[in-house]
Amino acid sequence: MSSSSKPTRVQMKVLKAVHNQAAMARLMQDRANAREQTTGQARPNSWYEDFHGHALLRQQLENAAAAAAIPTAWIDQCRERGDFGMRWRADLHWREPALVPRNQFVAELEGQVRHLQGMAAVAAVYGEIGARAEVGTAQLFDRKLRVLAQHARAIASVLTISAEEADRLWGEHTWDAAAATVRDLDAAALGKWWRGYAGIYTTDLALQTKALGDVGLPAEGGVWERMTPAHMIDEIRTRLSATPHEPGADTPPGTQITEAIEVAGIPDGVDTPLDIDTTVSHAPAREATPGIEL
């Protein structure tokens, strides 16, 4: 458990964004009302679409703030001030926050990291095969891996992960464990996992990632830098190439992937249609937000 009398520097960035999003919604409403009174014309559909997009981003920003252990009392305080059209102030008399169960938030982030490491492990041994066979699925997989990795890094930066917590989250032992999950899988099993990862729902987390990215998070150079897609995949490949299939056999990096492509019978340059609906259980369709990677 932990608490503080005022936000940290990074938390302040997020809270200022919460305030600004609420203030923007208030300003949009006020301007639209004034225009209606002046012209007598109803606001156009484009206004409602724009307002709806801002509302979605605002809600997911608050969800991200809560996921990063920023006290609800502070989130509410900033939203309310923005709703009333008050100016942003960092030197507020901040409300007394409830004790924050920090270990719970770190544990939730740990679950996200394990999921990401699982995706990276599948990408390390099947990504090239998948890209040859199903270009559309490969693009979905890569996009979602990138969004989820950036989200986890942003949450970690707001949480201000310590060196000890970083070892728990993505220390050497975690990469060894991730590599072990795919070491003995055949191409068919890997393909099923890969398509499943490509079909996961990420719209809400993509919105959170955009909202945090707009305030400069994650910042460069933190302990979470290992959680980029390229770095994660390299971590897995290094471990797999160091562990040959058979005792005494020295398998060069990339050999396992080439062998799997040959076993799968996928010739160079042949693309198959994207068709993952029959193999992946999707969440109910939701309206996409323009400019957000899903």
Secondary structure, 3 states (H helix, E strand, C coil): CECCCCCCHHHHHHHHHHHHHHHHHHHHHHHHHHHHHHHCCCCCHHHHHHHHHHHHHHHHHHHHHHHCCCCHHHHHHHHHHHHCCCCCCCCCCCCCCCCECHHHHHHHHHHHHHHHHHHHHHHHHHHHHHHHHCHHHHHHHHHHHHHHHHHHHHHHHHHCCCHHHHHHHHCHHHHHHHHHCCCCCCHHHHHHHHHHHHCCCCHHHHHHHHHHHCCCCCCCCCCCCCCCHHHHHHHHHHHHHCCCCCCCCCCCCCHHHHHHHHHHCCCCCCCCCCCCCCCCCCCCCCCCCCCCCC
